[in-house]
Amino acid sequence: MSPLEKILSREPVFCFGSDTDWCNDTALQLLLDSFAHARSKVTVFATHSTPLLARQHDFIEIALHPNFLPGSTHGQTVEQVIEHVFALYPTAKSYRSHSYYDSQQMTEQMAARGVRYDANLCLYRQPGLAPLRHCHIDWRFPSWLDDNVHWRHAGSWRLEDLKRELETPGLKTINIHPPCVALNLPDRATLEMNRAGLRNGDLAFFKDRRHRGHGAGTFLSDLLGWLEQRHPTYHLSELHALHTQTATPSVDPRLVLASASRDIEGRPPITDDYDAADDQQRMQMVRAQYDRFRERGRYATSRDYNNREIEIDAIRRNVTGSRILDLGCGNGYTLLALGSVTERGRLVGVDFSQNMISAALELAREEFADQLKLKPEYVCADAFAYLEAMPPDAFDTVISERLVVNLPSWQLQRSLINSIIDRLPAGGRYLAVEGSAQGFKELNEIRKRCGLSEIPDRYPGNESS
């Protein structure tokens, strides 16, 4: 299993592309500004030469967008078209054909020019999308969403309407054309109304004609802003590199820290000497780590999408009563899932990190505002102190998910468990979704039988486990 496949098995992977389609520089600049402002990456599939793509920018990668259709200005034969586009950008490593046109002759000749991967297919909103093995080149990375295809299906441009799909595991390769961003186009009819001015339109033209409601432009802006603290974006070449690494790291590259001074994907390391610290110092280190945690989204604190949903379903089926306390609630997703199906009672989440409480409130506001039947309460407090101040019989069910396992000693773990049980009423229930040394060992045994590498019991950034 490649590093990319490991990531795709549990979370979405985002890659943006844009076909220039002979657009003018004003429209292209507006699109590039969107990615620059969001500090996000984009692979530009170029049809023509422009000074905007001659400049070196870390967030821009250039690929080719040849037109093999009849009457093409790129050439009359496959050979002529390929020669033309490579003359424009000789160092390009990949391509997507105009209108996704495909043929065996074309891919064979692209492979002969050293092309090892392309993006020449659209599998519209396909769940669990992954790279496809190709008969001539090595891999094909299909588009998950293309603006031209999206409006053919009368798709919504409201980010809220697509968030649930966007958060599911799999490739989320999204293709957006510069005029669609510049004019915030909602549909093809609006494009045709403005087509005459697209070639020479200046900034005033795009500002005056820009659609005022939801469209491709607002969708891109909202999506980039939403992703900034949740998921990284990749160039197409980076996806290919992740997918073709022959040496699979023993630990997921998204989680391992290259050094103590550098964080990756919002998971800063515990920089102090965890082993040498006492229990209180260790707990302070872990709190500081979560206070620096940058990732957002329902799966930010537990990247295994399938396992997370299985856990929540098990909790939902096993809670008793209507008063539920989630100790160490993290980003609050468990209670939000319960609040989406529970109408009466009380849901309280407690976490010792104010950053995690803020993430829970943000998640409730941005993704569950219209779904909640019962709104959870969130409290920033130490679990021990909260239980100490809590009156007996205040809750029917207490939940902990990987809270006990992260306490630094068996003495503290036992103390917390006893404190939870002491405060439950007769018939109350404690649901401990935790980990154990025995279970961890058995998991690694299964991984070995499947030809997978073992998960180390600790690495930089998860010392508390």
LINGI-V215315 format. One record per pair of residues at least 6 apart in sequence whose C-alpha atoms are under 7 Angstrom apart, sorted by the first residue. I is the first residue (numbers start at 1). J is the second residue. Records with the same first field share a line. If there is no record, write none. Layout:
# LINGI-V215315
I->J ; J
This chain:
# LINGI-V215315
2->242 ; 243 ; 244 ; 245 ; 248
3->242 ; 243 ; 248 ; 252
4->239 ; 242 ; 243
5->243
8->169 ; 170 ; 171
9->169 ; 170
10->169 ; 303 ; 304 ; 305 ; 306
11->168 ; 169 ; 170 ; 303 ; 304 ; 305
12->166 ; 167 ; 168 ; 169 ; 170 ; 171 ; 172
13->170 ; 171 ; 172
14->171 ; 172 ; 173 ; 232 ; 233 ; 234
15->172 ; 173 ; 174 ; 233 ; 234 ; 235 ; 236
16->41 ; 42 ; 43 ; 173 ; 174 ; 175
17->42 ; 43 ; 44 ; 45 ; 174 ; 175 ; 176
18->43 ; 44 ; 45 ; 175 ; 176 ; 177 ; 178
19->44 ; 45 ; 46 ; 65 ; 177
20->45 ; 46 ; 47 ; 177 ; 178
21->47
22->47 ; 48
23->199
24->199 ; 200
26->202 ; 203
27->178 ; 179 ; 182
28->178
30->182
31->178 ; 181 ; 182
34->221
35->41
38->224 ; 225 ; 228
40->59 ; 233
41->59 ; 60 ; 233 ; 234 ; 235
42->59 ; 60 ; 61 ; 235
43->60 ; 61 ; 62 ; 63 ; 235 ; 236
44->60 ; 61 ; 62 ; 63
45->62 ; 63 ; 64 ; 65 ; 95 ; 96
46->62 ; 63 ; 64 ; 65
47->64 ; 65 ; 66
48->88
49->88
61->235
62->92
63->92 ; 93 ; 94 ; 95
64->85 ; 92 ; 94 ; 95 ; 96
65->95 ; 96 ; 97 ; 98
66->81 ; 85 ; 97 ; 98
67->74 ; 81 ; 97 ; 98
68->78 ; 81 ; 101
74->81 ; 84
75->81
78->106
93->115
94->115 ; 117 ; 118
95->118 ; 119
96->118 ; 119 ; 120
97->120
100->120 ; 121
107->136 ; 137
108->136
111->136 ; 137
115->137
116->137 ; 138 ; 139
117->137 ; 138 ; 139 ; 140
118->139 ; 140 ; 141
119->140 ; 141 ; 142 ; 143
120->140 ; 142
121->142 ; 143
122->142 ; 143 ; 144
123->142 ; 143 ; 144
124->143 ; 144 ; 145
125->144 ; 145
126->144
127->170
128->169 ; 170 ; 171
129->170 ; 171
130->170 ; 171
131->139 ; 140 ; 141
132->139 ; 140 ; 141
133->139 ; 140
134->140
142->173
143->173 ; 174 ; 175
144->171 ; 172 ; 173 ; 174
145->173 ; 174 ; 175
146->174 ; 175 ; 176
147->175 ; 176 ; 216
151->187 ; 188
157->214 ; 215 ; 216 ; 219
158->214 ; 219
159->219 ; 222 ; 223
180->216 ; 217
181->216 ; 217
182->206 ; 210 ; 217
183->206 ; 209 ; 210 ; 211
184->210 ; 211 ; 215 ; 216 ; 217 ; 218
185->191 ; 211 ; 215 ; 216
186->214 ; 215 ; 216
229->294 ; 295 ; 296
230->295 ; 296 ; 297 ; 300
250->453 ; 454 ; 455
251->455
254->264 ; 265
256->460
257->263 ; 264 ; 460 ; 461
260->269 ; 271
263->269
265->295
266->293 ; 294 ; 295
267->293 ; 461
268->289 ; 292 ; 293 ; 461
269->289 ; 460 ; 461
270->285 ; 289 ; 461
274->282 ; 463
279->408 ; 409
282->408
287->352 ; 353
290->353 ; 355 ; 356
291->353 ; 354 ; 355
296->359
297->363
298->333
299->305
302->308
312->334
316->338
319->397
320->396 ; 397 ; 428 ; 429
321->396 ; 397
322->344 ; 345 ; 346 ; 396
323->345 ; 346 ; 347 ; 395 ; 396 ; 397
324->346 ; 347 ; 348 ; 395 ; 396 ; 397 ; 398
325->347 ; 348 ; 349 ; 395 ; 397 ; 398 ; 399
326->348 ; 349 ; 350 ; 398 ; 399 ; 400
327->349 ; 350 ; 351 ; 383 ; 399 ; 400
328->350 ; 351 ; 400 ; 403
329->349 ; 350 ; 351
330->351 ; 356 ; 357
331->356 ; 357 ; 359 ; 360
332->349 ; 360
335->347 ; 376
336->364 ; 376
339->372 ; 373 ; 374 ; 375 ; 376
340->371 ; 372 ; 373 ; 374
341->373
342->373 ; 374
343->373 ; 374
344->374
347->376 ; 377
348->376 ; 377 ; 378
349->377 ; 378 ; 379
350->378 ; 379 ; 380 ; 381 ; 383
351->357 ; 379 ; 380 ; 381 ; 382
352->380 ; 381 ; 382
353->380
354->380
357->378 ; 379 ; 380
384->416
387->419
392->423 ; 424
393->423 ; 424 ; 425
395->424
396->424 ; 425 ; 428 ; 429
397->428 ; 429 ; 430
398->429 ; 430 ; 431
399->430 ; 431 ; 432
400->431 ; 432 ; 433
401->432 ; 433 ; 434
402->433 ; 434 ; 435
404->413 ; 434
405->434 ; 435 ; 465
406->464 ; 465
407->413
408->464
444->454 ; 455
447->453 ; 454
448->454
458->465
